[in-house]
Amino acid sequence: MNKILTLKQFQDLALEMISLEPHVEITSENFHMGDEDKGIEKIAEVYGFSRHSKPGYEIIFDWVAKGNLDGFLIDMFDFTIFPHKKGDFCPIFKGATVLDDYKEPFEGHEVAQKIMELVKPEQWTRWIVEYLPEPRMLVDMED
């Protein structure tokens, strides 16, 4: 049988889980220096996911880290991290049904919205920063 949580129980659980270090994985990186003359845009993106978990429960954030494209190569590694909706909603909560005050279950997108209202961005993004790529030196090996 699926576990049932009240909104208060869910909020307490979500805050506890977000404080735990998640499993973080990078799924893809996309870096292009661009070329204005040829109409090729500059791109600096890293995609991945973070899984915060306790036995029987998970909160999963799919995310994209976008680099600052306003300056030089080094600026491209100044990332801002955003939720990235791969499926119907983000983040995803697994492990229990969350009930509202009228004992009706919240829909998945409503649970995702509750998490985003409850959790400050720096609470879930702080773990990701150490996994993001650092600037690479571009060296021309030819003389």
N, CA, C and O atoms as a MOPAC input file, in Angstrom:
PM7 MOZYME 1SCF
protein

 N      0.83800 1    -1.19300 1     0.00000 1
 C      0.00000 1     0.00000 1     0.00000 1
 C      0.88200 1     1.25500 1     0.00000 1
 O      1.91600 1     1.30200 1     0.66700 1
 N      0.46600 1     2.23700 1    -0.73700 1
 C      1.19600 1     3.48600 1    -0.83900 1
 C      1.09800 1     4.26600 1     0.47500 1
 O      0.03500 1     4.33400 1     1.09000 1
 N      2.21800 1     4.84800 1     0.89200 1
 C      2.22200 1     5.63900 1     2.11800 1
 C      1.47100 1     6.94200 1     1.88900 1
 O      1.42500 1     7.46500 1     0.77500 1
 N      0.88500 1     7.45400 1     2.96200 1
 C      0.11500 1     8.69400 1     2.92300 1
 C      0.79100 1     9.69400 1     3.85000 1
 O      1.18100 1     9.35100 1     4.96600 1
 N      0.93100 1    10.94700 1     3.37800 1
 C      1.48200 1    12.01400 1     4.19800 1
 C      0.54300 1    13.21000 1     4.16600 1
 O     -0.03100 1    13.54300 1     3.12900 1
 N      0.39900 1    13.84900 1     5.31900 1
 C     -0.29700 1    15.13000 1     5.32300 1
 C      0.65400 1    16.16500 1     4.73800 1
 O      1.84800 1    15.90500 1     4.58900 1
 N      0.12900 1    17.32600 1     4.40900 1
 C      0.98100 1    18.37200 1     3.85200 1
 C      2.08000 1    18.75100 1     4.83800 1
 O      3.22700 1    18.94600 1     4.43600 1
 N      1.74800 1    18.85700 1     6.11600 1
 C      2.75400 1    19.20200 1     7.13700 1
 C      3.83400 1    18.12300 1     7.22700 1
 O      5.02100 1    18.44400 1     7.28200 1
 N      3.44000 1    16.85500 1     7.24200 1
 C      4.41200 1    15.76300 1     7.27800 1
 C      5.31600 1    15.80500 1     6.04800 1
 O      6.52900 1    15.62400 1     6.15300 1
 N      4.71900 1    16.04400 1     4.88900 1
 C      5.48200 1    16.14400 1     3.65000 1
 C      6.47700 1    17.30000 1     3.71300 1
 O      7.63900 1    17.13500 1     3.34100 1
 N      6.03300 1    18.46700 1     4.17900 1
 C      6.91500 1    19.62900 1     4.26300 1
 C      8.10000 1    19.35600 1     5.18600 1
 O      9.23700 1    19.69200 1     4.85400 1
 N      7.83800 1    18.74900 1     6.33900 1
 C      8.92200 1    18.41900 1     7.27300 1
 C      9.90200 1    17.42400 1     6.64400 1
 O     11.11700 1    17.57700 1     6.76300 1
 N      9.36200 1    16.40700 1     5.97600 1
 C     10.18600 1    15.39400 1     5.32100 1
 C     11.01800 1    16.01000 1     4.19500 1
 O     12.20800 1    15.72500 1     4.06500 1
 N     10.37800 1    16.85700 1     3.38000 1
 C     11.08200 1    17.48100 1     2.25200 1
 C     12.23900 1    18.34700 1     2.75400 1
 O     13.32800 1    18.29200 1     2.18300 1
 N     12.03600 1    19.13100 1     3.78700 1
 C     13.10700 1    19.96900 1     4.32900 1
 C     14.25100 1    19.12800 1     4.87600 1
 O     15.42200 1    19.46600 1     4.70700 1
 N     13.89800 1    18.02700 1     5.53300 1
 C     14.92700 1    17.12000 1     6.05600 1
 C     15.72100 1    16.49000 1     4.91100 1
 O     16.94800 1    16.40800 1     4.97800 1
 N     15.03000 1    16.04700 1     3.86800 1
 C     15.69600 1    15.38000 1     2.74600 1
 C     16.59400 1    16.34500 1     1.98100 1
 O     17.69300 1    15.97000 1     1.57300 1
 N     16.14300 1    17.58000 1     1.78000 1
 C     16.93200 1    18.56400 1     1.02800 1
 C     18.21900 1    18.90600 1     1.76600 1
 O     19.21000 1    19.29100 1     1.14400 1
 N     18.20900 1    18.76700 1     3.08400 1
 C     19.42500 1    19.07100 1     3.85800 1
 C     20.47400 1    17.96100 1     3.74400 1
 O     21.63400 1    18.16600 1     4.10100 1
 N     20.07000 1    16.78800 1     3.24900 1
 C     20.99600 1    15.67000 1     3.07600 1
 C     21.70000 1    15.78500 1     1.72600 1
 O     21.09000 1    16.18100 1     0.73300 1
 N     22.97100 1    15.44000 1     1.69700 1
 C     23.70900 1    15.50900 1     0.43200 1
 C     23.11600 1    14.53600 1    -0.57700 1
 O     22.94100 1    13.35800 1    -0.26400 1
 N     22.80300 1    15.00600 1    -1.78200 1
 C     22.17500 1    14.13200 1    -2.77100 1
 C     23.19600 1    13.36800 1    -3.60400 1
 O     24.39600 1    13.64200 1    -3.56800 1
 N     22.68100 1    12.40700 1    -4.35100 1
 C     23.45500 1    11.77800 1    -5.42000 1
 C     23.30800 1    12.71700 1    -6.61800 1
 O     22.18700 1    13.01800 1    -7.02900 1
 N     24.41900 1    13.18000 1    -7.17800 1
 C     24.40400 1    14.11900 1    -8.30200 1
 C     25.09100 1    13.47500 1    -9.50200 1
 O     26.16200 1    12.88200 1    -9.37200 1
 N     24.47200 1    13.59600 1   -10.65600 1
 C     25.08700 1    13.11300 1   -11.89400 1
 C     24.93300 1    14.14100 1   -12.99300 1
 O     23.88300 1    14.76500 1   -13.14400 1
 N     26.00200 1    14.30600 1   -13.75900 1
 C     25.98500 1    15.12300 1   -14.96800 1
 C     25.57900 1    14.19800 1   -16.10500 1
 O     26.17200 1    13.13400 1   -16.27800 1
 N     24.57600 1    14.59000 1   -16.88200 1
 C     24.14300 1    13.74000 1   -17.98500 1
 C     24.65400 1    14.23800 1   -19.33500 1
 O     24.83000 1    13.44300 1   -20.25800 1
 N     24.89700 1    15.55200 1   -19.46200 1
 C     25.49100 1    16.06700 1   -20.70000 1
 C     26.02000 1    17.48300 1   -20.50300 1
 O     25.57300 1    18.22600 1   -19.63000 1
 N     26.99000 1    17.82700 1   -21.35100 1
 C     27.56600 1    19.16800 1   -21.37300 1
 C     27.50100 1    19.66800 1   -22.80400 1
 O     27.66800 1    18.89500 1   -23.74800 1
 N     27.26000 1    20.95500 1   -22.96300 1
 C     27.18000 1    21.53700 1   -24.28700 1
 C     27.87900 1    22.89400 1   -24.26000 1
 O     27.33300 1    23.86600 1   -23.73900 1
 N     29.08400 1    22.96000 1   -24.82100 1
 C     29.87000 1    24.18600 1   -24.86700 1
 C     30.25100 1    24.49400 1   -26.30900 1
 O     30.84400 1    23.66300 1   -26.99700 1
 N     29.90500 1    25.68900 1   -26.75400 1
 C     30.32100 1    26.16500 1   -28.07900 1
 C     30.70100 1    27.63000 1   -27.93400 1
 O     29.95400 1    28.41800 1   -27.35300 1
 N     31.84800 1    27.98900 1   -28.45600 1
 C     32.31300 1    29.37100 1   -28.37700 1
 C     31.51500 1    30.29300 1   -29.29300 1
 O     31.51100 1    31.50700 1   -29.09300 1
 N     30.84900 1    29.74200 1   -30.28000 1
 C     30.04900 1    30.54500 1   -31.18500 1
 C     30.89800 1    31.29000 1   -32.20600 1
 O     32.12300 1    31.34900 1   -32.10100 1
 N     30.22200 1    31.84900 1   -33.18200 1
 C     30.87700 1    32.64000 1   -34.21200 1
 C     29.83100 1    33.62100 1   -34.75000 1
 O     28.93400 1    33.24200 1   -35.50300 1
 N     29.96400 1    34.87200 1   -34.35200 1
 C     28.97700 1    35.87500 1   -34.75800 1
 C     28.91100 1    36.02300 1   -36.27200 1
 O     27.83100 1    36.21200 1   -36.83200 1
 N     30.05600 1    35.93700 1   -36.93300 1
 C     30.08600 1    36.10100 1   -38.38100 1
 C     29.26700 1    35.02700 1   -39.10500 1
 O     28.67100 1    35.28900 1   -40.14900 1
 N     29.24700 1    33.83100 1   -38.54300 1
 C     28.51900 1    32.72100 1   -39.16700 1
 C     27.13600 1    32.51200 1   -38.54200 1
 O     26.41100 1    31.59800 1   -38.93400 1
 N     26.76800 1    33.35900 1   -37.57000 1
 C     25.45600 1    33.24300 1   -36.92600 1
 C     25.35100 1    32.07100 1   -35.97100 1
 O     24.24800 1    31.59800 1   -35.69700 1
 N     26.49100 1    31.58600 1   -35.45300 1
 C     26.49100 1    30.46000 1   -34.50900 1
 C     26.54100 1    31.03200 1   -33.09900 1
 O     27.46200 1    31.76300 1   -32.73600 1
 N     25.53100 1    30.68100 1   -32.31600 1
 C     25.42200 1    31.22000 1   -30.96400 1
 C     26.40600 1    30.56600 1   -30.00600 1
 O     26.80900 1    29.41700 1   -30.18400 1
 N     26.78300 1    31.33200 1   -28.98300 1
 C     27.59500 1    30.81900 1   -27.87400 1
 C     26.67600 1    29.98300 1   -26.99000 1
 O     25.54000 1    30.38000 1   -26.72800 1
 N     27.15600 1    28.82700 1   -26.52800 1
 C     26.35700 1    27.95900 1   -25.65300 1
 C     27.23900 1    27.44800 1   -24.53300 1
 O     28.36300 1    27.00300 1   -24.76800 1
 N     26.72500 1    27.51300 1   -23.30700 1
 C     27.40500 1    26.90900 1   -22.16000 1
 C     26.32100 1    26.33400 1   -21.26300 1
 O     25.69400 1    27.05600 1   -20.48700 1
 N     26.10400 1    25.02800 1   -21.37700 1
 C     25.05600 1    24.35900 1   -20.60700 1
 C     25.56400 1    23.02500 1   -20.08400 1
 O     26.32000 1    22.31800 1   -20.75200 1
 N     25.13100 1    22.69900 1   -18.87200 1
 C     25.40200 1    21.39100 1   -18.28700 1
 C     24.06200 1    20.87200 1   -17.78100 1
 O     23.35700 1    21.58000 1   -17.06200 1
 N     23.70600 1    19.65200 1   -18.14600 1
 C     22.46000 1    19.03500 1   -17.71100 1
 C     22.77700 1    17.90100 1   -16.73500 1
 O     23.80800 1    17.23800 1   -16.85200 1
 N     21.88300 1    17.68700 1   -15.77600 1
 C     22.07600 1    16.60500 1   -14.83100 1
 C     20.86600 1    16.42200 1   -13.94000 1
 O     19.79900 1    16.98900 1   -14.17500 1
 N     21.06600 1    15.60400 1   -12.89900 1
 C     20.00100 1    15.41000 1   -11.91800 1
 C     20.61200 1    15.24600 1   -10.53800 1
 O     21.77700 1    14.87700 1   -10.38600 1
 N     19.78700 1    15.53200 1    -9.53600 1
 C     20.16700 1    15.37800 1    -8.13100 1
 C     19.07100 1    14.56200 1    -7.45500 1
 O     17.88600 1    14.85700 1    -7.60900 1
 N     19.46600 1    13.54300 1    -6.71200 1
 C     18.49100 1    12.69400 1    -6.01500 1
 C     18.72700 1    12.80000 1    -4.51100 1
 O     19.71200 1    12.27500 1    -3.99200 1
 N     17.81100 1    13.48600 1    -3.81100 1
 C     17.83400 1    13.56900 1    -2.35600 1
 C     16.97300 1    12.41700 1    -1.85300 1
 O     15.83600 1    12.26100 1    -2.29800 1
 N     17.49600 1    11.60400 1    -0.92900 1
 C     16.69400 1    10.45300 1    -0.52400 1
 C     16.86900 1    10.09200 1     0.94500 1
 O     17.89200 1    10.35800 1     1.57500 1
 N     15.82200 1     9.47800 1     1.44400 1
 C     15.78200 1     8.80000 1     2.73400 1
 C     15.16300 1     7.45000 1     2.42300 1
 O     14.49100 1     7.31200 1     1.40100 1
 N     15.36400 1     6.46400 1     3.25800 1
 C     14.74700 1     5.16700 1     2.95800 1
 C     13.24200 1     5.29500 1     2.67200 1
 O     12.46800 1     5.73800 1     3.52000 1
 N     12.85900 1     4.89900 1     1.46700 1
 C     11.45800 1     4.91500 1     1.06500 1
 C     10.98300 1     6.19000 1     0.38800 1
 O      9.85500 1     6.23900 1    -0.10400 1
 N     11.82800 1     7.23300 1     0.35300 1
 C     11.41100 1     8.51300 1    -0.22700 1
 C     12.52500 1     9.09700 1    -1.09400 1
 O     13.70800 1     8.89400 1    -0.82100 1
 N     12.13500 1     9.82200 1    -2.13800 1
 C     13.10200 1    10.50700 1    -3.00000 1
 C     12.52000 1    11.82200 1    -3.48600 1
 O     11.32500 1    11.93000 1    -3.76400 1
 N     13.39300 1    12.82600 1    -3.58100 1
 C     13.08400 1    14.05600 1    -4.30500 1
 C     14.15100 1    14.15700 1    -5.38900 1
 O     15.34700 1    14.16900 1    -5.09700 1
 N     13.70700 1    14.22800 1    -6.64100 1
 C     14.63800 1    14.24900 1    -7.76600 1
 C     14.46900 1    15.56500 1    -8.52700 1
 O     13.37800 1    15.90900 1    -8.98100 1
 N     15.57700 1    16.28100 1    -8.64900 1
 C     15.61500 1    17.49900 1    -9.44900 1
 C     16.35000 1    17.19700 1   -10.74800 1
 O     17.50700 1    16.77800 1   -10.71300 1
 N     15.70800 1    17.39800 1   -11.88500 1
 C     16.41800 1    17.48800 1   -13.15700 1
 C     16.78300 1    18.95700 1   -13.26800 1
 O     15.96900 1    19.82200 1   -12.94300 1
 N     17.99400 1    19.25300 1   -13.72100 1
 C     18.42500 1    20.65300 1   -13.74900 1
 C     19.31500 1    20.93900 1   -14.94500 1
 O     19.88100 1    20.04200 1   -15.57000 1
 N     19.40900 1    22.21400 1   -15.23000 1
 C     20.34200 1    22.71000 1   -16.24800 1
 C     21.11400 1    23.85300 1   -15.60900 1
 O     20.53500 1    24.71300 1   -14.94600 1
 N     22.42400 1    23.85400 1   -15.81300 1
 C     23.28500 1    24.94500 1   -15.37000 1
 C     23.68400 1    25.71300 1   -16.62300 1
 O     24.31400 1    25.16600 1   -17.52800 1
 N     23.31200 1    26.98000 1   -16.66100 1
 C     23.61300 1    27.80900 1   -17.83500 1
 C     24.72900 1    28.76500 1   -17.48900 1
 O     24.68800 1    29.44600 1   -16.46400 1
 N     25.72700 1    28.81000 1   -18.35300 1
 C     26.85700 1    29.70700 1   -18.16300 1
 C     26.53800 1    31.12300 1   -18.59500 1
 O     25.63800 1    31.35200 1   -19.40300 1
 N     27.28300 1    32.06700 1   -18.05100 1
 C     27.15700 1    33.47500 1   -18.39800 1
 C     27.81100 1    33.68300 1   -19.76600 1
 O     29.01000 1    33.45000 1   -19.91700 1
 N     27.05000 1    34.10900 1   -20.74400 1
 C     27.55600 1    34.24200 1   -22.11000 1
 C     27.90700 1    35.68500 1   -22.47600 1
 O     28.17200 1    35.99100 1   -23.63800 1
 N     27.90500 1    36.56200 1   -21.47800 1
 C     28.12900 1    37.97900 1   -21.75400 1
 C     29.59700 1    38.36200 1   -21.89800 1
 O     29.90800 1    39.45300 1   -22.37500 1
 N     30.50200 1    37.47500 1   -21.48900 1
 C     31.90300 1    37.87500 1   -21.48300 1
 C     32.81000 1    36.91300 1   -22.20900 1
 O     32.50900 1    36.44900 1   -23.30800 1
 N     33.92100 1    36.62500 1   -21.57500 1
 C     34.97600 1    35.79000 1   -22.14900 1
 C     34.74600 1    34.32200 1   -21.78600 1
 O     33.76100 1    33.98500 1   -21.12900 1
 N     35.65000 1    33.46500 1   -22.21400 1
 C     35.55600 1    32.03100 1   -21.93400 1
 C     35.37400 1    31.75700 1   -20.44700 1
 O     34.54700 1    30.92700 1   -20.07100 1
 N     36.12600 1    32.43700 1   -19.60300 1
 C     36.03800 1    32.19200 1   -18.15900 1
 C     34.61900 1    32.43900 1   -17.64200 1
 O     34.16600 1    31.75300 1   -16.72600 1
 N     33.91600 1    33.41800 1   -18.22600 1
 C     32.55300 1    33.74500 1   -17.79000 1
 C     31.56000 1    32.62800 1   -18.09400 1
 O     30.54100 1    32.49400 1   -17.41600 1
 N     31.85900 1    31.83500 1   -19.10800 1
 C     30.95700 1    30.74700 1   -19.47400 1
 C     30.84000 1    29.72100 1   -18.34700 1
 O     29.90700 1    28.91900 1   -18.32600 1
 N     31.79200 1    29.75000 1   -17.41200 1
 C     31.79000 1    28.79900 1   -16.30100 1
 C     31.22400 1    29.41100 1   -15.02400 1
 O     31.34700 1    28.84200 1   -13.93900 1
 N     30.60500 1    30.57100 1   -15.17100 1
 C     29.86200 1    31.21600 1   -14.09100 1
 C     28.41100 1    30.77200 1   -14.26800 1
 O     27.63100 1    31.42000 1   -14.96600 1
 N     28.06100 1    29.64800 1   -13.61700 1
 C     26.78500 1    28.98300 1   -13.88000 1
 C     25.65600 1    29.47500 1   -12.98600 1
 O     25.85800 1    29.82800 1   -11.82400 1
 N     24.46100 1    29.48600 1   -13.57000 1
 C     23.21800 1    29.65700 1   -12.82400 1
 C     22.43000 1    28.37700 1   -13.05000 1
 O     22.28000 1    27.92400 1   -14.18500 1
 N     21.92600 1    27.79300 1   -11.96100 1
 C     21.26500 1    26.48100 1   -12.02700 1
 C     19.75000 1    26.65000 1   -11.93700 1
 O     19.23600 1    27.35900 1   -11.07300 1
 N     19.04700 1    25.97700 1   -12.85700 1
 C     17.59200 1    26.05300 1   -12.93400 1
 C     17.00400 1    24.63500 1   -12.94900 1
 O     17.65400 1    23.70900 1   -13.43500 1
 N     15.78300 1    24.45300 1   -12.42400 1
 C     15.09900 1    23.16900 1   -12.64800 1
 C     14.86700 1    22.99300 1   -14.14400 1
 O     14.61000 1    23.96200 1   -14.85900 1
 N     14.95700 1    21.76800 1   -14.60500 1
 C     14.77100 1    21.46000 1   -16.02400 1
 C     13.70200 1    20.38600 1   -16.12600 1
 O     13.89900 1    19.26100 1   -15.66700 1
 N     12.59700 1    20.72400 1   -16.71200 1
 C     11.46400 1    19.80800 1   -16.78000 1
 C     11.66200 1    18.82600 1   -17.92400 1
 O     11.43400 1    19.16300 1   -19.08600 1
 N     12.09300 1    17.59300 1   -17.58800 1
 C     12.26000 1    16.56200 1   -18.61100 1
 C     10.94000 1    15.83500 1   -18.87000 1
 O     10.63800 1    15.45500 1   -20.00100 1
 N     10.16700 1    15.65100 1   -17.81200 1
 C      8.88400 1    14.96800 1   -17.93800 1
 C      7.74800 1    15.95800 1   -17.78300 1
 O      7.75400 1    17.02800 1   -18.39200 1
 N      6.77700 1    15.59700 1   -16.96700 1
 C      5.61200 1    16.45700 1   -16.77600 1
 C      5.87600 1    17.60200 1   -15.80900 1
 O      5.24800 1    18.65600 1   -15.90500 1
 N      6.81600 1    17.39600 1   -14.86600 1
 C      7.07300 1    18.40700 1   -13.84900 1
 C      8.42500 1    18.16500 1   -13.20500 1
 O      9.02300 1    17.10400 1   -13.38200 1
 N      8.90600 1    19.14300 1   -12.46100 1
 C     10.17300 1    19.04600 1   -11.75100 1
 C     10.10700 1    19.98000 1   -10.55200 1
 O      9.66600 1    21.12000 1   -10.70000 1
 N     10.51900 1    19.55000 1    -9.39600 1
 C     11.08700 1    18.25700 1    -9.03700 1
 C     10.01000 1    17.17400 1    -8.89300 1
 O      8.81000 1    17.44900 1    -8.90800 1
 N     10.48800 1    15.94200 1    -8.75400 1
 C      9.60300 1    14.78700 1    -8.60300 1
 C      9.75600 1    14.25300 1    -7.18100 1
 O     10.87400 1    14.10400 1    -6.68600 1
 N      8.63800 1    13.96700 1    -6.53100 1
 C      8.64700 1    13.35000 1    -5.20400 1
 C      8.12500 1    11.93300 1    -5.33700 1
 O      7.05800 1    11.70800 1    -5.90800 1
 N      8.88000 1    10.97500 1    -4.80800 1
 C      8.47500 1     9.56200 1    -4.86200 1
 C      8.43300 1     8.99400 1    -3.45300 1
 O      9.25200 1     9.35100 1    -2.60700 1
 N      7.47400 1     8.10700 1    -3.20600 1
 C      7.45400 1     7.37200 1    -1.94900 1
 C      6.16700 1     7.47600 1    -1.16200 1
 O      5.91600 1     6.65100 1    -0.28400 1
 N      5.33800 1     8.47900 1    -1.45800 1
 C      4.09800 1     8.63300 1    -0.70900 1
 C      3.13100 1     9.51700 1    -1.47600 1
 O      3.52500 1    10.28000 1    -2.35900 1
 N      1.86900 1     9.40100 1    -1.12600 1
 C      0.83700 1    10.29600 1    -1.62400 1
 C      0.68400 1    11.40500 1    -0.59600 1
 O      0.60600 1    11.14800 1     0.60600 1
 N      0.64100 1    12.63200 1    -1.07500 1
 C      0.49900 1    13.78200 1    -0.18700 1
 C     -0.94400 1    14.26600 1    -0.26900 1
 O     -1.47400 1    14.50100 1    -1.35400 1
 N     -1.57000 1    14.41000 1     0.90200 1
 C     -2.97200 1    14.83000 1     0.95100 1
 C     -3.09300 1    16.28900 1     1.35100 1
 O     -2.31100 1    16.79700 1     2.15500 1
 N     -4.09100 1    16.95800 1     0.77200 1
 C     -4.36700 1    18.34500 1     1.16200 1
 C     -5.24500 1    18.35400 1     2.41500 1
 O     -5.52100 1    17.30000 1     2.98800 1
 N     -5.68100 1    19.53700 1     2.83900 1
 C     -6.48600 1    19.67200 1     4.06100 1
 C     -7.83600 1    18.96300 1     3.96000 1
 O     -8.45800 1    18.66900 1     4.98000 1
 N     -8.29300 1    18.68700 1     2.73000 1
 C     -9.58300 1    18.01300 1     2.52200 1
 C     -9.41100 1    16.52000 1     2.25400 1
 O    -10.34000 1    15.84600 1     1.81000 1
 N     -8.21500 1    16.01800 1     2.53000 1
 C     -7.86900 1    14.59800 1     2.36100 1
 C     -7.91000 1    14.14300 1     0.90400 1
 O     -8.11200 1    12.96300 1     0.61700 1
 N     -7.71500 1    15.09800 1    -0.01600 1
 C     -7.61300 1    14.79900 1    -1.43600 1
 C     -6.13600 1    14.76600 1    -1.80000 1
 O     -5.37100 1    15.58800 1    -1.29600 1
 N     -5.70700 1    13.83700 1    -2.66500 1
 C     -4.28500 1    13.77800 1    -3.03400 1
 C     -3.88400 1    14.94400 1    -3.94400 1
 O     -4.61900 1    15.33400 1    -4.85100 1
 N     -2.69500 1    15.48300 1    -3.66900 1
 C     -2.12000 1    16.49600 1    -4.55100 1
 C     -1.67000 1    15.80500 1    -5.82600 1
 O     -1.20400 1    14.66600 1    -5.78700 1
 N     -1.80500 1    16.48700 1    -6.95300 1
 C     -1.27400 1    16.01200 1    -8.22800 1
 C      0.24300 1    16.19300 1    -8.21200 1
 O      0.76400 1    16.96000 1    -7.40100 1
 N      0.95500 1    15.49600 1    -9.09700 1
 C      2.41300 1    15.57900 1    -9.15700 1
 C      2.93600 1    16.99100 1    -9.34300 1
 O      3.90300 1    17.39000 1    -8.69500 1
 N      2.29100 1    17.75900 1   -10.24100 1
 C      2.74500 1    19.12800 1   -10.46600 1
 C      2.51400 1    20.01100 1    -9.24400 1
 O      3.26900 1    20.95400 1    -9.00900 1
 N      1.46900 1    19.70800 1    -8.46100 1
 C      1.20300 1    20.47000 1    -7.24200 1
 C      2.24700 1    20.16300 1    -6.17100 1
 O      2.66300 1    21.05600 1    -5.43300 1
 N      2.66600 1    18.90900 1    -6.08600 1
 C      3.72100 1    18.53200 1    -5.14400 1
 C      5.02300 1    19.21400 1    -5.54100 1
 O      5.74400 1    19.72700 1    -4.68500 1
 N      5.32700 1    19.22000 1    -6.84200 1
 C      6.53800 1    19.89500 1    -7.33400 1
 C      6.49500 1    21.37800 1    -6.97200 1
 O      7.49900 1    21.94800 1    -6.54600 1
 N      5.33900 1    21.99100 1    -7.14400 1
 C      5.18700 1    23.41000 1    -6.81200 1
 C      5.38400 1    23.63800 1    -5.31400 1
 O      6.01500 1    24.61700 1    -4.91700 1
 N      4.85300 1    22.74700 1    -4.48500 1
 C      5.02300 1    22.86500 1    -3.02500 1
 C      6.50600 1    22.78000 1    -2.64900 1
 O      6.96800 1    23.52500 1    -1.78500 1
 N      7.24500 1    21.88500 1    -3.28800 1
 C      8.68000 1    21.76500 1    -3.01000 1
 C      9.38300 1    23.06300 1    -3.37900 1
 O     10.19300 1    23.56800 1    -2.60200 1
 N      9.08600 1    23.61000 1    -4.55300 1
 C      9.74700 1    24.83900 1    -4.99800 1
 C      9.39100 1    26.03100 1    -4.11700 1
 O     10.20700 1    26.93700 1    -3.94900 1
 N      8.18000 1    26.04400 1    -3.55000 1
 C      7.78800 1    27.11100 1    -2.62300 1
 C      8.50100 1    26.95300 1    -1.27800 1
 O      8.85600 1    27.94300 1    -0.64000 1
 N      8.70500 1    25.73200 1    -0.86200 1
 C      9.26300 1    25.41400 1     0.44900 1
 C     10.78100 1    25.54300 1     0.49300 1
 O     11.34500 1    26.01800 1     1.47900 1
 N     11.43000 1    25.12100 1    -0.57300 1
 C     12.89400 1    25.02100 1    -0.59900 1
 C     13.48700 1    26.21100 1    -1.34400 1
 O     13.09200 1    26.49000 1    -2.47600 1
 N     14.41500 1    26.90400 1    -0.73400 1
 C     15.11400 1    27.99900 1    -1.40700 1
 C     16.07700 1    27.40500 1    -2.43800 1
 O     16.63500 1    26.33100 1    -2.21100 1
 N     16.27700 1    28.08900 1    -3.56600 1
 C     17.15300 1    27.53400 1    -4.60900 1
 C     18.53500 1    27.12600 1    -4.10100 1
 O     19.04400 1    26.07900 1    -4.50000 1
 N     19.15100 1    27.92200 1    -3.23400 1
 C     20.49800 1    27.57800 1    -2.75900 1
 C     20.51500 1    26.30500 1    -1.91100 1
 O     21.56900 1    25.69100 1    -1.74600 1
 N     19.35500 1    25.89900 1    -1.36800 1
 C     19.31900 1    24.66800 1    -0.57900 1
 C     19.51600 1    23.42400 1    -1.44300 1
 O     20.13300 1    22.45700 1    -0.99800 1
 N     19.00400 1    23.43700 1    -2.66300 1
 C     19.16500 1    22.25100 1    -3.51100 1
 C     20.27900 1    22.42000 1    -4.53000 1
 O     20.81300 1    21.42200 1    -5.01200 1
 N     20.65300 1    23.66000 1    -4.87900 1
 C     21.70000 1    23.85300 1    -5.88700 1
 C     23.10400 1    23.80700 1    -5.30000 1
 O     24.05700 1    23.55400 1    -6.03500 1
 N     23.26300 1    24.04000 1    -4.01000 1
 C     24.60900 1    24.12800 1    -3.42400 1
 C     25.41600 1    22.84800 1    -3.60800 1
 O     26.64600 1    22.89400 1    -3.64400 1
 N     24.74900 1    21.72300 1    -3.72400 1
 C     25.43700 1    20.44300 1    -3.88200 1
 C     25.95900 1    20.25500 1    -5.30300 1
 O     26.90800 1    19.50400 1    -5.52700 1
 N     25.34400 1    20.93100 1    -6.25000 1
 C     25.63000 1    20.70700 1    -7.66800 1
 C     26.91700 1    21.39600 1    -8.10400 1
 O     27.63400 1    20.88500 1    -8.96500 1
 N     27.21200 1    22.54800 1    -7.51700 1
 C     28.31800 1    23.39700 1    -7.95900 1
 C     29.63500 1    22.63600 1    -8.08400 1
 O     30.37500 1    22.84600 1    -9.04500 1
 N     29.93900 1    21.76100 1    -7.13300 1
 C     31.21700 1    21.04900 1    -7.17900 1
 C     31.31200 1    20.04500 1    -8.33000 1
 O     32.40600 1    19.58500 1    -8.65500 1
 N     30.18700 1    19.70200 1    -8.94500 1
 C     30.18000 1    18.75700 1   -10.06300 1
 C     30.26900 1    19.44700 1   -11.41600 1
 O     30.47800 1    18.79100 1   -12.43700 1
 N     30.11100 1    20.76600 1   -11.43000 1
 C     30.14200 1    21.50000 1   -12.69200 1
 C     31.57200 1    21.63100 1   -13.18900 1
 O     32.50400 1    21.71200 1   -12.39000 1
 N     31.74900 1    21.65200 1   -14.49800 1
 C     33.11200 1    21.74000 1   -15.05600 1
 C     33.76300 1    23.08300 1   -14.73000 1
 O     33.09500 1    24.10200 1   -14.55600 1
 N     35.07100 1    23.04100 1   -14.65700 1
 C     35.85300 1    24.25300 1   -14.45000 1
 C     36.41200 1    24.69000 1   -15.79600 1
 O     36.48100 1    23.89000 1   -16.72900 1
 N     36.81400 1    25.95900 1   -15.90200 1
 C     37.34700 1    26.43600 1   -17.19200 1
 C     38.53900 1    25.60100 1   -17.64600 1
 O     39.41400 1    25.25500 1   -16.85200 1
 N     38.55500 1    25.29200 1   -18.90600 1
 C     39.68800 1    24.57500 1   -19.49100 1
 C     40.51900 1    25.59000 1   -20.26200 1
 O     39.97900 1    26.49400 1   -20.90000 1
 N     41.80500 1    25.43700 1   -20.19800 1
 C     42.67000 1    26.33600 1   -20.96700 1
 C     42.68300 1    25.85900 1   -22.41500 1
 O     42.90000 1    24.68100 1   -22.69500 1
 N     42.44900 1    26.78300 1   -23.31200 1
 C     42.50800 1    26.46400 1   -24.73800 1
 C     43.90000 1    26.84300 1   -25.22800 1
 O     44.24200 1    28.02200 1   -25.32400 1
 N     44.67300 1    25.85000 1   -25.52700 1
 C     46.05900 1    26.07600 1   -25.93400 1
 C     46.23100 1    25.61800 1   -27.37900 1
 O     45.86100 1    24.50000 1   -27.74000 1
 N     46.79200 1    26.49000 1   -28.18800 1
 C     47.10700 1    26.13700 1   -29.56400 1
 C     48.47300 1    25.46600 1   -29.57300 1
 O     49.48700 1    26.11800 1   -29.32000 1
 N     48.50800 1    24.19300 1   -29.85800 1
 C     49.76000 1    23.43000 1   -29.78800 1
 C     50.63900 1    23.66200 1   -31.03400 1
 O     51.81500 1    23.29900 1   -31.03800 1
 N     50.06900 1    24.26100 1   -32.07900 1
 C     50.85500 1    24.49300 1   -33.29000 1
 C     51.58400 1    25.82200 1   -33.19000 1
 O     51.04900 1    26.78600 1   -32.64300 1
 N     52.80900 1    25.88000 1   -33.71800 1
 C     53.58800 1    27.13900 1   -33.69800 1
 C     53.34000 1    27.92700 1   -34.95200 1
 O     53.90100 1    29.00900 1   -35.12200 1

